[in-house]
């Protein structure tokens, strides 16, 4: 009987697609698309709210960037896990600014900073390389939007960084946009570091990317056109991905109708990535969710099992209408039994995922070592920047290499 009830509860809160409703804005004669913000940051689930990281990727999505975009889809979870490996287990928020150029389908698309990385990733999955082809791109507009249109932390102790990733220089001939030196001056005042990653070897891009990094107090890197990311499949990926999907199915949410709508969208994002992302990417996501910092992404807000099991919320104090619908007609004893059984199942799944994740990490370290290391990889270049820059604010990274 209990298993049937759990199935009903999980079915009631599972969806299959993510709907995006972009809002178009005209800024200085240029079209920007501001995608709906993901849920506000979660500052619970054991995350140290005194230690935070805000990172935004400003990504060229024109036709020549197909390989790098695919690499981003594959590696974003590894990057998050790397950032989460700081000794203080920081809260991780990520945002995204995709850009092309005037005359393309869009100039920029902005995804706000959020600790709900699932929703950010679900949006990233939809980006495809297209447009461009005429040299310079709307880099100025992309940087402007990254600094002005995202909800950056106002805490001076937060590590705040932009990674500008592209292969073409900025249009400096547009008369009605804000040029990057002005934007970078504002970024510096707000404590936001600007790093640049040049894909490929276009000669006109190099001096611009180097100057942007210099003015932004950041690092300049050059990688191959496809990004030079470490992409190694392991014998553990498929099992980890399967367990992670089962773990996601243990989430039960409560709250107001507005809360439940946000929670529904979060579950839809998870369903989308389970259905459409690679096995390796899903295994990387599971590794991030297994970290202390990843708990905010896994649980979200108003997760009933965690809050009741941890003692933060007394089940008897929750209004019946705010409970998951299948629980509303149950007696209190039945509700408690469902939550207890689900918590036990979750603990066992997490234990299995943690064990396999450790084996996966050891396997990857060995493979990278056998290949002679990965010092020129996108992974290592981002890690070196984060390690040095976040260290200025007291975040300590002791690992010699990033998570893969």
C-alpha positions as CSV (number, residue, x, y, z in Angstrom):
1,X,0.0,0.0,0.0
2,X,2.8,2.4,0.9
3,X,4.6,1.9,-2.3
4,X,1.5,2.6,-4.3
5,X,1.0,5.8,-2.3
6,X,4.5,6.9,-3.0
7,X,4.0,6.2,-6.7
8,X,0.9,8.4,-6.7
9,X,2.7,11.2,-5.0
10,X,5.7,11.0,-7.3
11,X,3.5,10.8,-10.4
12,X,1.5,13.9,-9.3
13,X,4.7,15.9,-9.3
14,X,6.5,14.6,-12.4
15,X,6.4,16.4,-15.7
16,X,8.3,16.0,-19.0
17,X,9.1,19.3,-20.7
18,X,10.4,22.8,-19.9
19,X,8.5,25.7,-21.4
20,X,10.4,28.9,-22.0
21,X,8.6,32.2,-22.5
22,X,11.2,34.7,-23.6
23,X,10.5,38.4,-23.2
24,X,12.0,40.6,-25.8
25,X,13.6,44.0,-24.9
26,X,15.0,46.7,-27.0
27,X,18.3,48.1,-25.5
28,X,20.1,50.8,-27.4
29,X,18.6,49.5,-30.7
30,X,19.6,45.9,-30.0
31,X,17.3,43.0,-29.3
32,X,17.9,41.1,-26.0
33,X,15.9,38.1,-24.8
34,X,15.5,37.8,-21.1
35,X,14.5,34.3,-20.2
36,X,12.4,33.8,-17.0
37,X,14.5,33.8,-13.9
38,X,15.0,30.5,-12.2
39,X,13.9,30.1,-8.6
40,X,15.7,32.3,-5.9
41,X,18.8,30.9,-4.3
42,X,18.3,28.4,-1.6
43,X,20.4,29.1,1.5
44,X,19.8,25.9,3.5
45,X,20.5,22.2,3.3
46,X,23.8,22.6,5.1
47,X,25.3,25.2,2.8
48,X,27.4,27.8,4.5
49,X,25.6,31.0,3.8
50,X,28.7,33.0,4.5
51,X,30.6,31.5,1.5
52,X,29.1,32.1,-2.0
53,X,30.1,31.9,-5.6
54,X,28.4,33.7,-8.4
55,X,29.6,32.7,-11.9
56,X,28.2,33.7,-15.3
57,X,29.2,32.2,-18.6
58,X,29.0,34.7,-21.5
59,X,28.9,32.3,-24.4
60,X,29.2,33.0,-28.2
61,X,26.5,30.8,-29.8
62,X,27.2,31.6,-33.5
63,X,27.7,28.9,-36.0
64,X,31.4,28.4,-35.5
65,X,30.9,27.6,-31.8
66,X,29.1,24.3,-32.1
67,X,31.9,22.2,-30.5
68,X,32.3,24.5,-27.6
69,X,28.6,24.7,-26.9
70,X,28.5,20.9,-26.8
71,X,31.5,20.9,-24.5
72,X,29.6,23.4,-22.2
73,X,26.6,21.1,-22.1
74,X,28.8,18.2,-21.1
75,X,31.1,19.9,-18.6
76,X,29.0,22.5,-16.7
77,X,28.4,20.0,-13.9
78,X,32.1,19.2,-13.6
79,X,32.8,22.9,-13.3
80,X,30.1,23.2,-10.6
81,X,31.6,20.3,-8.7
82,X,35.1,21.9,-9.0
83,X,33.8,25.1,-7.5
84,X,32.0,23.2,-4.8
85,X,35.2,21.6,-3.7
86,X,36.3,24.6,-1.6
87,X,36.8,23.8,2.0
88,X,33.8,25.9,3.1
89,X,31.3,24.2,0.7
90,X,30.1,27.4,-0.8
91,X,26.7,28.2,-2.2
92,X,27.0,28.0,-6.0
93,X,24.9,30.2,-8.3
94,X,25.3,30.2,-12.0
95,X,24.0,32.3,-14.8
96,X,24.3,32.4,-18.6
97,X,24.4,35.1,-21.3
98,X,24.3,33.6,-24.8
99,X,25.1,36.1,-27.6
100,X,25.3,36.4,-31.3
101,X,25.0,39.6,-33.4
102,X,22.6,42.0,-34.9
103,X,20.6,40.4,-37.7
104,X,20.7,37.0,-36.0
105,X,17.8,35.3,-34.3
106,X,18.8,37.1,-31.1
107,X,21.5,39.4,-29.9
108,X,21.6,38.1,-26.3
109,X,19.6,35.7,-24.2
110,X,20.0,36.1,-20.4
111,X,19.5,33.4,-17.8
112,X,19.7,34.9,-14.3
113,X,21.9,33.7,-11.5
114,X,20.4,30.9,-9.5
115,X,21.3,27.9,-7.3
116,X,18.8,25.9,-9.3
117,X,21.3,24.7,-11.8
118,X,18.9,22.2,-13.2
119,X,16.8,24.9,-14.7
120,X,19.8,26.8,-16.0
121,X,21.1,23.6,-17.6
122,X,17.7,22.8,-19.1
123,X,17.9,26.2,-20.9
124,X,21.5,25.6,-21.9
125,X,20.4,22.3,-23.6
126,X,18.3,24.3,-26.0
127,X,21.1,26.5,-27.4
128,X,22.4,25.5,-30.8
129,X,25.2,27.1,-32.8
130,X,23.8,29.3,-35.6
131,X,24.2,32.7,-37.2
132,X,27.3,34.9,-37.2
133,X,29.8,34.3,-40.0
134,X,30.8,37.9,-40.6
135,X,33.6,38.3,-38.1
136,X,32.9,40.5,-35.0
137,X,30.0,39.7,-32.7
138,X,27.9,41.6,-30.2
139,X,30.4,41.1,-27.3
140,X,29.8,44.6,-26.0
141,X,26.1,43.9,-25.5
142,X,26.8,40.5,-24.0
143,X,29.1,41.9,-21.4
144,X,26.8,44.8,-20.6
145,X,23.9,42.4,-20.1
146,X,26.0,40.1,-17.9
147,X,26.9,43.0,-15.5
148,X,23.6,44.9,-15.6
149,X,20.8,42.3,-16.0
150,X,21.7,39.6,-13.5
151,X,21.0,39.5,-9.8
152,X,24.6,39.6,-8.6
153,X,25.2,39.2,-4.9
154,X,25.8,42.5,-3.1
155,X,28.0,40.7,-0.5
156,X,31.6,41.9,-0.9
157,X,32.8,38.5,0.3
158,X,31.2,36.6,-2.6
159,X,33.4,35.4,-5.4
160,X,31.9,36.9,-8.5
161,X,33.2,36.1,-11.9
162,X,32.4,36.2,-15.6
163,X,33.9,33.7,-18.1
164,X,33.6,35.2,-21.6
165,X,33.9,32.4,-24.2
166,X,34.1,33.0,-27.9
167,X,36.2,33.1,-31.0
168,X,35.4,36.5,-32.6
169,X,36.2,40.1,-31.5
170,X,33.6,42.6,-30.4
171,X,31.9,45.0,-32.8
172,X,33.5,48.4,-32.0
173,X,31.7,50.1,-34.9
174,X,28.2,50.1,-33.4
175,X,27.4,53.6,-32.3
176,X,24.5,52.8,-30.0
177,X,26.0,50.2,-27.6
178,X,28.1,50.5,-24.5
179,X,31.7,49.6,-25.2
180,X,33.4,47.0,-23.1
181,X,35.9,49.3,-21.2
182,X,32.9,51.2,-19.7
183,X,31.2,48.0,-18.7
184,X,34.3,46.6,-17.2
185,X,34.8,49.7,-15.1
186,X,31.3,49.1,-13.6
187,X,32.2,45.4,-13.1
188,X,35.3,46.3,-11.1
189,X,33.3,48.6,-8.9
190,X,31.0,45.7,-8.1
191,X,33.8,43.3,-7.5
192,X,33.1,41.2,-10.6
193,X,36.2,39.6,-12.2
194,X,36.1,39.1,-16.0
195,X,38.0,36.2,-17.5
196,X,38.3,35.5,-21.2
197,X,38.6,32.1,-23.0
198,X,39.4,32.4,-26.7
199,X,38.4,29.5,-28.8
200,X,40.6,29.0,-31.8
201,X,43.3,31.3,-33.1
202,X,41.6,34.2,-34.8
203,X,44.3,36.9,-34.8
204,X,41.9,39.9,-34.3
205,X,40.3,38.2,-31.3
206,X,43.5,37.8,-29.2
207,X,44.3,41.4,-28.4
208,X,40.7,42.2,-27.6
209,X,40.3,39.2,-25.3
210,X,43.6,39.9,-23.6
211,X,42.6,43.5,-23.0
212,X,39.2,42.5,-21.6
213,X,40.8,40.2,-19.2
214,X,43.4,42.8,-18.2
215,X,40.7,45.5,-17.6
216,X,38.6,43.0,-15.8
217,X,41.3,41.8,-13.4
218,X,40.9,38.3,-14.8
219,X,42.7,35.6,-16.7
220,X,43.1,35.2,-20.5
221,X,43.1,31.6,-21.9
222,X,43.3,30.2,-25.4
223,X,41.8,26.8,-26.2
224,X,41.1,24.8,-29.3
225,X,38.0,25.7,-31.2
226,X,36.0,22.9,-29.5
227,X,37.2,23.8,-26.1
228,X,39.8,21.1,-25.3
229,X,37.7,19.8,-22.4
230,X,38.4,16.4,-20.8
231,X,35.7,14.0,-22.0
232,X,36.2,10.5,-20.7
233,X,33.4,8.1,-20.3
234,X,33.6,5.7,-17.3
235,X,32.2,2.2,-16.5
236,X,30.3,3.9,-13.6
237,X,28.4,6.6,-15.5
238,X,25.3,4.6,-16.5
239,X,24.7,3.2,-13.1
240,X,25.2,6.6,-11.4
241,X,22.8,8.3,-13.9
242,X,20.2,5.6,-13.2
243,X,20.5,6.0,-9.5
244,X,20.4,9.7,-9.8
245,X,17.1,9.6,-11.6
246,X,15.6,7.4,-8.9
247,X,16.9,9.8,-6.3
248,X,15.2,12.7,-8.0
249,X,11.9,10.7,-7.8
250,X,12.1,10.8,-4.0
251,X,11.5,14.6,-3.9
252,X,8.1,15.7,-2.5
253,X,7.2,19.3,-2.3
254,X,4.8,21.4,-0.2
255,X,3.7,25.0,-0.1
256,X,1.4,27.5,-1.6
257,X,0.1,27.2,-5.2
258,X,2.8,29.7,-6.3
259,X,5.4,27.5,-4.5
260,X,4.1,24.4,-6.2
261,X,4.3,26.0,-9.6
262,X,8.0,26.8,-9.1
263,X,8.6,23.3,-7.9
264,X,6.8,21.8,-10.9
265,X,9.1,23.8,-13.2
266,X,12.1,22.5,-11.3
267,X,10.9,18.9,-11.7
268,X,10.3,19.4,-15.4
269,X,13.9,20.7,-15.8
270,X,15.2,17.5,-14.1
271,X,13.0,15.3,-16.3
272,X,14.3,17.1,-19.4
273,X,17.9,16.5,-18.6
274,X,17.3,12.9,-17.7
275,X,15.6,12.4,-21.1
276,X,17.9,14.4,-23.3
277,X,21.4,14.8,-21.8
278,X,24.2,12.3,-22.1
279,X,24.8,9.5,-19.6
280,X,28.2,11.1,-18.8
281,X,26.6,14.5,-18.1
282,X,24.0,13.0,-15.8
283,X,26.7,11.2,-13.9
284,X,28.5,14.5,-13.5
285,X,25.3,16.1,-12.2
286,X,25.0,13.3,-9.7
287,X,28.5,14.0,-8.4
288,X,27.7,17.7,-8.0
289,X,24.4,16.9,-6.2
290,X,26.3,14.6,-3.8
291,X,28.4,17.5,-2.6
292,X,27.3,19.8,0.2
293,X,27.0,22.7,-2.2
294,X,24.9,20.5,-4.6
295,X,22.2,19.9,-2.0
296,X,20.6,23.3,-2.9
297,X,20.2,22.2,-6.5
298,X,18.9,18.7,-5.6
299,X,16.4,19.8,-3.0
300,X,15.2,23.2,-4.1
301,X,12.7,24.9,-1.7
302,X,9.9,23.3,0.2
303,X,11.1,19.7,-0.1
304,X,8.9,17.9,2.4
305,X,11.0,14.7,3.1
306,X,14.2,16.6,3.9
307,X,12.5,19.3,6.0
308,X,10.5,16.9,8.1
309,X,13.2,14.3,8.5
310,X,15.7,16.9,9.6
311,X,13.4,18.3,12.2
312,X,13.3,21.7,10.7
313,X,9.5,21.4,10.0
314,X,6.9,19.7,12.1
315,X,4.5,17.8,9.7
316,X,1.5,18.5,12.0
317,X,2.0,22.3,11.5
318,X,1.6,22.2,7.7
319,X,-1.8,23.2,6.4
320,X,-3.4,20.2,4.6
321,X,-3.9,22.2,1.4
322,X,-0.1,22.8,1.2
323,X,0.8,19.2,1.2
324,X,1.2,17.1,-1.9
325,X,-2.3,16.2,-3.1
326,X,-2.1,12.4,-2.5
327,X,-1.1,13.0,1.1
328,X,-3.9,15.4,1.9
329,X,-6.5,12.7,2.5
330,X,-4.2,10.5,4.6
331,X,-4.2,10.2,8.3
332,X,-1.2,11.8,10.0
333,X,0.3,8.4,10.8
334,X,0.1,7.4,7.1
335,X,1.7,10.7,6.0
336,X,4.5,10.2,8.5
337,X,5.0,6.6,7.3
338,X,5.3,7.8,3.7
339,X,7.9,10.4,4.5
340,X,9.9,8.0,6.7
341,X,9.9,5.3,4.0
342,X,10.9,7.8,1.3
343,X,13.7,9.2,3.5
344,X,15.1,5.7,4.0
345,X,15.0,5.0,0.3
346,X,16.8,8.3,-0.4
347,X,19.5,7.6,2.1
348,X,20.3,4.2,0.5
349,X,20.3,5.8,-3.0
350,X,22.6,8.5,-1.9
351,X,24.9,6.0,-0.3
352,X,25.2,4.0,-3.5
353,X,25.8,7.2,-5.6
354,X,28.5,8.4,-3.2
355,X,30.4,5.1,-3.4
356,X,30.2,4.9,-7.2
357,X,31.1,8.6,-7.5
358,X,34.3,8.0,-5.6
359,X,35.2,5.0,-7.8
360,X,34.4,7.2,-10.9
361,X,36.7,10.0,-9.6
362,X,39.6,7.5,-9.0
363,X,39.1,6.1,-12.5
364,X,39.2,9.5,-14.1
365,X,42.3,10.6,-12.2
366,X,44.1,7.5,-13.4
367,X,43.0,8.0,-17.1
368,X,44.0,11.6,-17.1
369,X,47.4,10.7,-15.5
370,X,47.9,8.0,-18.1
371,X,47.2,10.6,-20.8
372,X,50.0,12.8,-19.5
373,X,47.7,15.2,-17.6
374,X,45.3,17.8,-18.7
375,X,47.0,21.1,-18.1
376,X,45.9,22.5,-21.4
377,X,42.3,21.5,-21.0
378,X,39.3,23.9,-20.5
379,X,38.7,22.2,-17.2
380,X,42.1,23.0,-15.8
381,X,42.1,26.6,-17.1
382,X,38.8,27.4,-15.5
383,X,40.0,25.8,-12.2
384,X,43.2,27.7,-12.1
385,X,41.3,31.0,-12.4
386,X,38.7,30.1,-9.8
387,X,41.4,28.7,-7.4
388,X,43.5,31.9,-7.6
389,X,40.6,34.5,-7.7
390,X,38.4,32.9,-5.0
391,X,41.5,32.4,-2.9
392,X,41.7,36.2,-2.5
393,X,38.3,36.0,-0.7
394,X,39.3,33.2,1.6
395,X,38.0,30.2,-0.4
396,X,40.5,27.4,-0.2
397,X,40.9,24.8,-3.0
398,X,43.5,22.2,-2.1
399,X,43.1,19.8,-5.0
400,X,45.8,19.8,-7.7
401,X,43.3,19.2,-10.5
402,X,39.6,20.0,-11.2
403,X,36.7,17.5,-11.1
404,X,36.2,15.8,-14.5
